[in-house]
C-alpha cells in the first residue's frame, strides 16, 4: 500500500487505537506526541511488528513555528503524507462563570489552533499530490454543547466549520475532509465517568477506541472517495 498516515496525539486513547488499527490494515504510520518521542517507542515497535513502517515526530501543536518546522522537515525528508488524522486535543472543564482565561486560551489554541498549525504547512504539498484524506476529530460536544465545556464545545464546533469550508476548497484535487464526532469513548479520560452518565446513552455503554478507528480506516479508503465535508457521529445514539 505504501500510504503514510500522520496521526496527531497518537500516544494514548483514540489516537493510539487508531494507529494500531490502521497498521493492521496496511498503512504506514507517523506517530506524534508533544514532547520526547521516547514515549512512543513501544507503540512504534508494536506497529512495525504488524509488517508496516512507522516513524515519530514531536511538536507542540499550539506552537505554530515549532509545528511548521517539524512537519516541513519531515515532509522534505520523507515525502508528503496520504492522510492526516487530526486527533490531538485537550479539555479543561469549568462552569463558564468560573472559567479562567488560560483555560479558554489553552483549549482553543490546542484544539482549534492546532487545525491551522498542522494543516497550513501540509496543505500545499497535499494539493500538489492531487490526492489525500484529512480526518478531523471533533466531538459530540461540538454538535450539541455540554455544560462545563463552553471552551471545549466552542473548539470542537469550530473544527466542524473549518473542516466543511476546507473540504470545498480542496475537493477538486481529490482530497476529502471529514469530521468524526465521538460521544463517550472508553479511554483514560473517561475512567472517572459516573455510572449515571453511561445510563444516558441509549446503547447503555461507552464506545471503544476501535469503533472510532474503524471509521477512520473507512474514510481513508478508496471506497470513501466521494464522501467529503461530512460529520459522522460515533455516539451510541446519545445525540441524534
VEXLUM-583540 format. One record per residue (C-alpha): residue number from 0; residue in one letter; x, y, z. Coordinates in Angstrom, 1 decimal, decimal comma, always signed. Layout:
# residues N
<site NUM 'a' <X Y Z>>
...
This chain:
# residues 240
<site 0 'x' <+0,0 +0,0 +0,0>>
<site 1 'x' <+2,9 +2,4 +1,0>>
<site 2 'x' <+0,5 +5,1 +2,2>>
<site 3 'x' <+1,7 +7,1 +5,2>>
<site 4 'x' <-0,8 +8,5 +7,7>>
<site 5 'x' <+0,1 +11,2 +10,2>>
<site 6 'x' <-1,9 +10,8 +13,5>>
<site 7 'x' <-1,6 +13,7 +15,9>>
<site 8 'x' <-1,9 +12,9 +19,6>>
<site 9 'x' <-1,2 +9,2 +19,0>>
<site 10 'x' <+0,4 +8,3 +22,3>>
<site 11 'x' <-2,8 +7,2 +24,0>>
<site 12 'x' <-6,6 +6,9 +23,7>>
<site 13 'x' <-8,3 +7,2 +20,4>>
<site 14 'x' <-5,0 +8,2 +18,7>>
<site 15 'x' <-3,2 +5,1 +19,9>>
<site 16 'x' <-6,1 +2,8 +19,0>>
<site 17 'x' <-6,3 +4,3 +15,5>>
<site 18 'x' <-2,6 +3,9 +14,9>>
<site 19 'x' <-2,7 +0,2 +15,7>>
<site 20 'x' <-5,9 -0,4 +13,7>>
<site 21 'x' <-4,6 +1,4 +10,6>>
<site 22 'x' <-1,3 -0,5 +10,9>>
<site 23 'x' <-3,3 -3,8 +10,9>>
<site 24 'x' <-4,9 -2,6 +7,7>>
<site 25 'x' <-1,6 -2,0 +5,9>>
<site 26 'x' <-1,0 +1,8 +6,5>>
<site 27 'x' <+2,4 +3,1 +7,5>>
<site 28 'x' <+2,1 +5,4 +10,5>>
<site 29 'x' <+3,7 +8,7 +11,5>>
<site 30 'x' <+3,2 +8,9 +15,3>>
<site 31 'x' <+3,1 +12,3 +17,0>>
<site 32 'x' <+3,4 +13,5 +20,6>>
<site 33 'x' <+4,1 +16,9 +22,0>>
<site 34 'x' <+7,5 +16,3 +23,6>>
<site 35 'x' <+10,0 +13,5 +23,8>>
<site 36 'x' <+9,2 +10,8 +21,2>>
<site 37 'x' <+10,6 +8,1 +23,5>>
<site 38 'x' <+7,1 +7,7 +24,9>>
<site 39 'x' <+6,1 +6,4 +21,5>>
<site 40 'x' <+8,9 +3,8 +21,2>>
<site 41 'x' <+6,8 +0,9 +22,5>>
<site 42 'x' <+3,9 +1,8 +20,2>>
<site 43 'x' <+6,2 +2,2 +17,2>>
<site 44 'x' <+7,6 -1,3 +17,8>>
<site 45 'x' <+4,1 -2,8 +18,0>>
<site 46 'x' <+3,2 -1,2 +14,7>>
<site 47 'x' <+6,4 -2,4 +13,0>>
<site 48 'x' <+5,7 -5,9 +14,2>>
<site 49 'x' <+2,5 -5,8 +12,1>>
<site 50 'x' <+4,6 -5,6 +9,0>>
<site 51 'x' <+4,4 -1,9 +8,2>>
<site 52 'x' <+6,6 +1,1 +8,7>>
<site 53 'x' <+6,5 +3,7 +11,4>>
<site 54 'x' <+8,3 +6,8 +12,5>>
<site 55 'x' <+7,8 +9,6 +15,1>>
<site 56 'x' <+7,6 +13,3 +15,2>>
<site 57 'x' <+7,4 +15,7 +18,2>>
<site 58 'x' <+5,9 +19,2 +18,3>>
<site 59 'x' <+3,6 +21,2 +20,4>>
<site 60 'x' <+0,6 +21,9 +18,2>>
<site 61 'x' <-0,1 +25,2 +20,0>>
<site 62 'x' <+3,3 +26,4 +18,8>>
<site 63 'x' <+3,0 +27,4 +15,2>>
<site 64 'x' <+6,7 +27,8 +14,4>>
<site 65 'x' <+7,6 +24,6 +16,1>>
<site 66 'x' <+4,9 +22,7 +14,3>>
<site 67 'x' <+5,7 +24,1 +10,9>>
<site 68 'x' <+9,4 +23,4 +11,3>>
<site 69 'x' <+8,8 +19,8 +12,4>>
<site 70 'x' <+6,4 +19,0 +9,7>>
<site 71 'x' <+8,3 +20,7 +6,8>>
<site 72 'x' <+11,5 +18,9 +8,0>>
<site 73 'x' <+9,6 +15,5 +8,0>>
<site 74 'x' <+8,0 +16,1 +4,6>>
<site 75 'x' <+11,2 +17,3 +2,9>>
<site 76 'x' <+13,0 +14,1 +4,2>>
<site 77 'x' <+10,2 +11,5 +3,7>>
<site 78 'x' <+7,6 +13,0 +1,3>>
<site 79 'x' <+4,0 +14,2 +1,9>>
<site 80 'x' <+1,5 +12,0 +3,7>>
<site 81 'x' <-1,5 +10,4 +2,1>>
<site 82 'x' <-3,7 +11,0 +5,2>>
<site 83 'x' <-3,8 +13,3 +8,2>>
<site 84 'x' <-5,8 +12,4 +11,3>>
<site 85 'x' <-6,1 +15,5 +13,5>>
<site 86 'x' <-6,7 +13,8 +16,8>>
<site 87 'x' <-4,6 +15,8 +19,4>>
<site 88 'x' <-6,7 +17,8 +21,8>>
<site 89 'x' <-7,2 +18,7 +25,4>>
<site 90 'x' <-10,1 +19,6 +27,7>>
<site 91 'x' <-10,1 +21,9 +30,7>>
<site 92 'x' <-13,6 +21,9 +32,0>>
<site 93 'x' <-15,1 +24,5 +34,3>>
<site 94 'x' <-18,5 +26,3 +34,5>>
<site 95 'x' <-18,3 +29,4 +32,3>>
<site 96 'x' <-18,5 +31,9 +35,2>>
<site 97 'x' <-15,6 +30,2 +36,9>>
<site 98 'x' <-13,6 +29,7 +33,7>>
<site 99 'x' <-10,1 +31,2 +33,8>>
<site 100 'x' <-8,6 +33,0 +30,8>>
<site 101 'x' <-5,9 +30,3 +30,5>>
<site 102 'x' <-8,5 +27,5 +30,4>>
<site 103 'x' <-10,2 +29,2 +27,5>>
<site 104 'x' <-7,0 +30,1 +25,6>>
<site 105 'x' <-5,3 +26,7 +26,1>>
<site 106 'x' <-8,2 +24,7 +24,8>>
<site 107 'x' <-8,9 +26,9 +21,8>>
<site 108 'x' <-5,2 +27,3 +20,9>>
<site 109 'x' <-4,7 +23,5 +21,1>>
<site 110 'x' <-7,9 +22,1 +19,6>>
<site 111 'x' <-8,8 +24,8 +17,0>>
<site 112 'x' <-5,5 +26,5 +16,6>>
<site 113 'x' <-3,9 +23,1 +16,1>>
<site 114 'x' <-6,0 +22,6 +13,0>>
<site 115 'x' <-4,4 +25,6 +11,4>>
<site 116 'x' <-0,9 +25,0 +12,7>>
<site 117 'x' <-0,8 +21,4 +11,5>>
<site 118 'x' <-2,6 +21,7 +8,1>>
<site 119 'x' <-1,1 +25,0 +6,9>>
<site 120 'x' <+2,4 +23,6 +6,1>>
<site 121 'x' <+0,8 +20,4 +4,8>>
<site 122 'x' <-2,0 +21,6 +2,6>>
<site 123 'x' <+0,0 +22,8 -0,5>>
<site 124 'x' <+2,1 +19,6 -0,8>>
<site 125 'x' <-1,1 +17,7 -0,4>>
<site 126 'x' <-2,8 +19,7 -3,2>>
<site 127 'x' <+0,3 +19,2 -5,4>>
<site 128 'x' <+0,0 +15,5 -4,8>>
<site 129 'x' <-3,6 +15,7 -6,0>>
<site 130 'x' <-5,0 +13,1 -3,6>>
<site 131 'x' <-5,4 +12,7 +0,1>>
<site 132 'x' <-7,6 +12,3 +3,2>>
<site 133 'x' <-8,0 +14,7 +6,1>>
<site 134 'x' <-9,9 +13,4 +9,1>>
<site 135 'x' <-10,7 +15,8 +11,9>>
<site 136 'x' <-11,6 +14,5 +15,4>>
<site 137 'x' <-14,5 +16,7 +16,6>>
<site 138 'x' <-16,8 +15,7 +19,4>>
<site 139 'x' <-20,5 +15,3 +20,4>>
<site 140 'x' <-19,8 +18,5 +22,5>>
<site 141 'x' <-19,2 +20,3 +19,3>>
<site 142 'x' <-22,6 +19,3 +17,9>>
<site 143 'x' <-24,8 +19,9 +20,9>>
<site 144 'x' <-22,7 +21,6 +23,5>>
<site 145 'x' <-22,1 +20,4 +27,1>>
<site 146 'x' <-22,3 +22,1 +30,5>>
<site 147 'x' <-19,0 +23,0 +31,9>>
<site 148 'x' <-17,4 +22,7 +28,5>>
<site 149 'x' <-18,0 +26,1 +26,8>>
<site 150 'x' <-14,4 +26,3 +25,7>>
<site 151 'x' <-14,2 +22,6 +24,6>>
<site 152 'x' <-17,5 +22,8 +22,8>>
<site 153 'x' <-16,5 +26,0 +21,0>>
<site 154 'x' <-13,3 +24,5 +19,8>>
<site 155 'x' <-14,9 +21,3 +18,6>>
<site 156 'x' <-17,7 +23,2 +16,9>>
<site 157 'x' <-15,1 +25,4 +15,2>>
<site 158 'x' <-13,4 +22,3 +13,9>>
<site 159 'x' <-16,6 +21,3 +12,1>>
<site 160 'x' <-16,9 +24,6 +10,4>>
<site 161 'x' <-13,3 +24,7 +9,4>>
<site 162 'x' <-13,4 +21,2 +8,0>>
<site 163 'x' <-16,5 +21,9 +6,0>>
<site 164 'x' <-15,0 +25,0 +4,5>>
<site 165 'x' <-11,7 +23,4 +3,7>>
<site 166 'x' <-13,5 +20,4 +2,1>>
<site 167 'x' <-14,9 +22,7 -0,5>>
<site 168 'x' <-11,5 +24,3 -1,3>>
<site 169 'x' <-9,7 +21,0 -1,9>>
<site 170 'x' <-12,3 +18,7 -3,3>>
<site 171 'x' <-11,3 +19,2 -7,0>>
<site 172 'x' <-7,8 +18,0 -6,0>>
<site 173 'x' <-9,3 +14,6 -4,9>>
<site 174 'x' <-8,7 +15,5 -1,3>>
<site 175 'x' <-11,5 +14,7 +1,2>>
<site 176 'x' <-12,0 +16,4 +4,5>>
<site 177 'x' <-14,4 +14,9 +7,1>>
<site 178 'x' <-15,1 +15,1 +10,8>>
<site 179 'x' <-15,7 +12,3 +13,3>>
<site 180 'x' <-17,7 +13,3 +16,3>>
<site 181 'x' <-17,2 +10,7 +19,1>>
<site 182 'x' <-19,5 +10,5 +22,0>>
<site 183 'x' <-18,4 +8,9 +25,3>>
<site 184 'x' <-15,5 +6,7 +24,3>>
<site 185 'x' <-13,7 +4,4 +26,8>>
<site 186 'x' <-10,3 +6,0 +27,3>>
<site 187 'x' <-8,2 +7,1 +30,3>>
<site 188 'x' <-10,1 +10,4 +30,1>>
<site 189 'x' <-13,4 +8,7 +30,9>>
<site 190 'x' <-12,2 +6,4 +33,7>>
<site 191 'x' <-13,9 +8,7 +36,3>>
<site 192 'x' <-17,2 +9,0 +34,4>>
<site 193 'x' <-20,2 +8,4 +36,7>>
<site 194 'x' <-22,3 +5,4 +36,0>>
<site 195 'x' <-25,3 +7,8 +35,6>>
<site 196 'x' <-23,7 +9,3 +32,6>>
<site 197 'x' <-23,4 +6,0 +30,9>>
<site 198 'x' <-27,1 +5,3 +31,6>>
<site 199 'x' <-27,9 +8,4 +29,4>>
<site 200 'x' <-26,5 +6,6 +26,4>>
<site 201 'x' <-29,3 +4,7 +24,5>>
<site 202 'x' <-26,9 +1,8 +24,0>>
<site 203 'x' <-26,1 +1,8 +27,7>>
<site 204 'x' <-22,4 +1,6 +27,2>>
<site 205 'x' <-19,4 +3,6 +26,2>>
<site 206 'x' <-17,9 +3,3 +22,8>>
<site 207 'x' <-14,5 +1,8 +22,1>>
<site 208 'x' <-11,5 +3,4 +20,5>>
<site 209 'x' <-11,6 +0,6 +17,9>>
<site 210 'x' <-15,1 +1,6 +16,9>>
<site 211 'x' <-13,8 +5,1 +16,1>>
<site 212 'x' <-10,6 +3,8 +14,5>>
<site 213 'x' <-12,6 +1,6 +12,1>>
<site 214 'x' <-14,4 +4,7 +10,8>>
<site 215 'x' <-11,1 +6,4 +10,3>>
<site 216 'x' <-9,9 +3,4 +8,3>>
<site 217 'x' <-13,0 +3,6 +6,1>>
<site 218 'x' <-12,7 +7,3 +5,5>>
<site 219 'x' <-9,1 +6,8 +4,4>>
<site 220 'x' <-10,1 +4,1 +1,9>>
<site 221 'x' <-10,8 +4,4 -1,8>>
<site 222 'x' <-14,4 +3,4 -1,1>>
<site 223 'x' <-14,9 +6,7 +0,7>>
<site 224 'x' <-13,6 +8,8 -2,1>>
<site 225 'x' <-16,9 +10,6 -2,7>>
<site 226 'x' <-17,5 +11,4 +0,9>>
<site 227 'x' <-16,4 +14,9 +2,0>>
<site 228 'x' <-17,5 +17,8 +4,2>>
<site 229 'x' <-19,4 +15,4 +6,5>>
<site 230 'x' <-19,7 +15,0 +10,3>>
<site 231 'x' <-20,1 +11,4 +11,2>>
<site 232 'x' <-21,1 +10,6 +14,8>>
<site 233 'x' <-20,0 +7,6 +16,8>>
<site 234 'x' <-22,0 +8,0 +20,0>>
<site 235 'x' <-24,3 +5,1 +20,6>>
<site 236 'x' <-27,4 +7,2 +20,0>>
<site 237 'x' <-26,6 +9,8 +22,6>>
<site 238 'x' <-27,2 +12,7 +20,2>>
<site 239 'x' <-29,3 +12,2 +17,1>>
